[in-house]
Amino acid sequence: MLKLIRKATSVINEAVLTVKTLKALNERLNPTTKEVVNRVNGIPVVVSSEALEIKYNVPEQYPGAMVTQKIKGSHYIIINQGMVDLPADIYDAILQHEVGHIECKHLSGALAIYKNLRHGRNINYEFEADLYSQRTTGNMLKALEYLKSLKIYNNFELDLRIDALRKAT
């Protein structure tokens, strides 16, 4: 019986440690704890290179951005240091692409969550967000070509997106 109690205690201690680790990680990645460096269409933009590296494996020296589901009543756009160093036209195009995900309702509702969980990233969502950005800034095509030139992203996907954007505009 004592052996069983020790084993149970060990399992509980490991679980507590795991929960504490996850809570600490969540605090480090939580956009609401970061300084807002910009606002795009009223959406706060924060820098968290770590979040982009963990979620999308984008090293901080390369541009990366993502938009969150609503947290405390607001979406957040998270960018990394590579975004900060971009030329203004490409920076704006990528941020408007993230706004496009919100405007096109890619992040709201159970259906969108189900589709993303079941099928992974939805390329049609990327096309729609690209088109939104192109119509808003006129620079999304240039931004996609720039990202392709870095040769660290999925160039097959970027080619598809570039072709779709050219056909749509």
FISE-208134 format. One record per residue (C-alpha): residue number from 1; x, y, z; residue in three letters. Coordinates in nm, 3 decimals. Layout:
N
<NUM; <X; Y; Z>; "ala">
...
This chain:
169
<1; <0.000; 0.000; 0.000>; "met">
<2; <0.284; 0.238; 0.087>; "leu">
<3; <0.439; 0.168; -0.255>; "lys">
<4; <0.110; 0.258; -0.422>; "leu">
<5; <0.085; 0.584; -0.225>; "ile">
<6; <0.442; 0.679; -0.323>; "arg">
<7; <0.368; 0.605; -0.689>; "lys">
<8; <0.047; 0.814; -0.675>; "ala">
<9; <0.234; 1.099; -0.506>; "thr">
<10; <0.503; 1.087; -0.774>; "ser">
<11; <0.241; 1.102; -1.053>; "val">
<12; <0.064; 1.393; -0.882>; "ile">
<13; <0.392; 1.581; -0.838>; "asn">
<14; <0.475; 1.533; -1.208>; "glu">
<15; <0.128; 1.657; -1.305>; "ala">
<16; <0.164; 1.965; -1.083>; "val">
<17; <0.505; 2.038; -1.234>; "leu">
<18; <0.361; 2.002; -1.586>; "thr">
<19; <0.073; 2.238; -1.505>; "val">
<20; <0.313; 2.494; -1.356>; "lys">
<21; <0.537; 2.471; -1.664>; "thr">
<22; <0.241; 2.517; -1.899>; "leu">
<23; <0.113; 2.812; -1.696>; "lys">
<24; <0.457; 2.976; -1.707>; "ala">
<25; <0.478; 2.919; -2.084>; "leu">
<26; <0.129; 3.060; -2.130>; "asn">
<27; <0.228; 3.372; -1.936>; "glu">
<28; <0.534; 3.421; -2.156>; "arg">
<29; <0.331; 3.377; -2.476>; "leu">
<30; <0.014; 3.559; -2.370>; "asn">
<31; <-0.019; 3.867; -2.594>; "pro">
<32; <-0.211; 4.059; -2.327>; "thr">
<33; <0.109; 4.070; -2.118>; "thr">
<34; <0.312; 4.227; -2.401>; "lys">
<35; <0.361; 4.593; -2.489>; "glu">
<36; <0.137; 4.706; -2.774>; "val">
<37; <0.374; 4.844; -3.041>; "val">
<38; <0.113; 4.932; -3.300>; "asn">
<39; <-0.258; 4.911; -3.379>; "arg">
<40; <-0.397; 4.806; -3.715>; "val">
<41; <-0.768; 4.870; -3.768>; "asn">
<42; <-0.787; 4.900; -3.389>; "gly">
<43; <-0.627; 4.558; -3.336>; "ile">
<44; <-0.330; 4.563; -3.100>; "pro">
<45; <0.003; 4.444; -3.242>; "val">
<46; <0.257; 4.292; -3.002>; "val">
<47; <0.605; 4.150; -3.055>; "val">
<48; <0.664; 3.793; -2.942>; "ser">
<49; <0.932; 3.618; -3.144>; "ser">
<50; <0.898; 3.319; -2.914>; "glu">
<51; <0.530; 3.268; -3.001>; "ala">
<52; <0.601; 3.259; -3.375>; "leu">
<53; <0.893; 3.024; -3.328>; "glu">
<54; <0.690; 2.781; -3.117>; "ile">
<55; <0.372; 2.789; -3.329>; "lys">
<56; <0.517; 2.812; -3.682>; "tyr">
<57; <0.889; 2.740; -3.638>; "asn">
<58; <0.980; 3.085; -3.778>; "val">
<59; <1.318; 3.202; -3.643>; "pro">
<60; <1.305; 3.558; -3.509>; "glu">
<61; <1.528; 3.699; -3.785>; "gln">
<62; <1.268; 3.606; -4.051>; "tyr">
<63; <0.932; 3.785; -4.071>; "pro">
<64; <0.641; 3.612; -3.905>; "gly">
<65; <0.293; 3.721; -3.798>; "ala">
<66; <-0.024; 3.560; -3.671>; "met">
<67; <-0.359; 3.669; -3.539>; "val">
<68; <-0.517; 3.524; -3.227>; "thr">
<69; <-0.867; 3.421; -3.143>; "gln">
<70; <-1.028; 3.679; -2.916>; "lys">
<71; <-0.850; 3.710; -2.583>; "ile">
<72; <-1.015; 3.931; -2.321>; "lys">
<73; <-1.251; 4.066; -2.588>; "gly">
<74; <-0.991; 4.150; -2.855>; "ser">
<75; <-0.795; 3.980; -3.127>; "his">
<76; <-0.420; 4.038; -3.121>; "tyr">
<77; <-0.171; 4.038; -3.402>; "ile">
<78; <0.155; 3.884; -3.287>; "ile">
<79; <0.468; 3.964; -3.484>; "ile">
<80; <0.831; 3.873; -3.440>; "asn">
<81; <1.149; 4.078; -3.464>; "gln">
<82; <1.186; 3.989; -3.831>; "gly">
<83; <0.864; 4.180; -3.902>; "met">
<84; <0.988; 4.490; -3.723>; "val">
<85; <1.282; 4.516; -3.962>; "asp">
<86; <1.076; 4.495; -4.285>; "leu">
<87; <1.021; 4.779; -4.531>; "pro">
<88; <0.698; 4.963; -4.444>; "ala">
<89; <0.500; 4.850; -4.752>; "asp">
<90; <0.568; 4.480; -4.690>; "ile">
<91; <0.510; 4.519; -4.315>; "tyr">
<92; <0.171; 4.684; -4.379>; "asp">
<93; <0.070; 4.420; -4.635>; "ala">
<94; <0.143; 4.134; -4.395>; "ile">
<95; <-0.042; 4.304; -4.108>; "leu">
<96; <-0.343; 4.364; -4.335>; "gln">
<97; <-0.328; 3.997; -4.434>; "his">
<98; <-0.372; 3.914; -4.063>; "glu">
<99; <-0.660; 4.163; -4.040>; "val">
<100; <-0.807; 3.985; -4.343>; "gly">
<101; <-0.834; 3.665; -4.141>; "his">
<102; <-1.051; 3.852; -3.892>; "ile">
<103; <-1.257; 4.040; -4.152>; "glu">
<104; <-1.319; 3.719; -4.348>; "cys">
<105; <-1.427; 3.548; -4.024>; "lys">
<106; <-1.162; 3.279; -4.039>; "his">
<107; <-1.125; 3.280; -3.663>; "leu">
<108; <-1.479; 3.289; -3.537>; "ser">
<109; <-1.718; 3.016; -3.455>; "gly">
<110; <-1.704; 2.644; -3.401>; "ala">
<111; <-1.711; 2.567; -3.775>; "leu">
<112; <-1.385; 2.754; -3.842>; "ala">
<113; <-1.219; 2.589; -3.543>; "ile">
<114; <-1.344; 2.247; -3.657>; "tyr">
<115; <-1.215; 2.300; -4.012>; "lys">
<116; <-0.872; 2.408; -3.887>; "asn">
<117; <-0.846; 2.114; -3.648>; "leu">
<118; <-0.970; 1.861; -3.902>; "arg">
<119; <-0.787; 1.982; -4.211>; "his">
<120; <-0.497; 2.187; -4.081>; "gly">
<121; <-0.429; 2.529; -4.226>; "arg">
<122; <-0.693; 2.614; -4.482>; "asn">
<123; <-0.520; 2.743; -4.798>; "ile">
<124; <-0.845; 2.912; -4.906>; "asn">
<125; <-0.826; 3.122; -4.590>; "tyr">
<126; <-0.478; 3.230; -4.694>; "glu">
<127; <-0.602; 3.323; -5.044>; "phe">
<128; <-0.888; 3.528; -4.897>; "glu">
<129; <-0.660; 3.708; -4.650>; "ala">
<130; <-0.408; 3.775; -4.931>; "asp">
<131; <-0.682; 3.925; -5.147>; "leu">
<132; <-0.805; 4.139; -4.856>; "tyr">
<133; <-0.452; 4.273; -4.805>; "ser">
<134; <-0.395; 4.331; -5.177>; "gln">
<135; <-0.716; 4.532; -5.200>; "arg">
<136; <-0.632; 4.726; -4.885>; "thr">
<137; <-0.261; 4.798; -4.942>; "thr">
<138; <-0.185; 4.704; -5.301>; "gly">
<139; <0.132; 4.536; -5.176>; "asn">
<140; <0.044; 4.177; -5.081>; "met">
<141; <0.177; 4.035; -5.407>; "leu">
<142; <0.507; 4.213; -5.343>; "lys">
<143; <0.507; 4.080; -4.984>; "ala">
<144; <0.451; 3.720; -5.099>; "leu">
<145; <0.731; 3.749; -5.355>; "glu">
<146; <0.959; 3.889; -5.085>; "tyr">
<147; <0.875; 3.600; -4.848>; "leu">
<148; <0.942; 3.353; -5.128>; "lys">
<149; <1.284; 3.509; -5.190>; "ser">
<150; <1.387; 3.425; -4.832>; "leu">
<151; <1.364; 3.053; -4.916>; "lys">
<152; <1.262; 2.944; -4.568>; "ile">
<153; <0.887; 2.924; -4.618>; "tyr">
<154; <0.684; 2.671; -4.815>; "asn">
<155; <0.756; 2.800; -5.164>; "asn">
<156; <0.505; 2.562; -5.323>; "phe">
<157; <0.231; 2.723; -5.113>; "glu">
<158; <0.366; 3.072; -5.183>; "leu">
<159; <0.362; 2.999; -5.558>; "asp">
<160; <-0.003; 2.891; -5.533>; "leu">
<161; <-0.090; 3.205; -5.339>; "arg">
<162; <0.098; 3.432; -5.580>; "ile">
<163; <-0.074; 3.272; -5.880>; "asp">
<164; <-0.417; 3.296; -5.717>; "ala">
<165; <-0.361; 3.661; -5.627>; "leu">
<166; <-0.246; 3.748; -5.979>; "arg">
<167; <-0.557; 3.583; -6.126>; "lys">
<168; <-0.789; 3.759; -5.880>; "ala">
<169; <-0.652; 4.110; -5.940>; "thr">
